[in-house]
Amino acid sequence: MKYGRTSIVHLFEWRWADIAAECERYLAPNGYGGVQISPPSESIVVTNPWHPWWQRYQPISYNLCSRSGNENELRDMITRCNNVG
């Protein structure tokens, strides 16, 4: 985090590519210092009720593949967000 940036934002349930773009176009230019994301691990899939928020907290493996994207997209998001602060 760059010096002086103390605000964070929760972008739960966002796709990794969308978070990366948001870091570049809005968050960094407006002084945000961090992003909290949904757990990146593969998790159970619940369909009734339709994709409840808590299913993301029920991991079934260490694979970094979820509704938010795959491992490469996660790495790209982390790199892009870190590059802009």
Steps between C-alpha positions, in 0.01 A plus 500: 500500500632844415566744781196696614242262355289368782163420341402159373204384299310170501451364149350166596348300218675708233688329218881529520523683166241754616690563824823556306329755277341672802841528670641672193214730408350602835649360821867598461431845355264571791740394774375156598770282650354153495234266370335215687388221270287189528687182592674385181486124569269262321189461714174311513228601259160558653208561267210531743494780595682621193871544579480626860795714615613246760578226247831677428603414857453125448824399320529159341859527372804723481439571131486873437200478271167652595212705364740795505740339253796267472849504652658695213231768522554523877876544449439765235262689729749495787780624273293775344364626832847495660646686202268796554526498877 
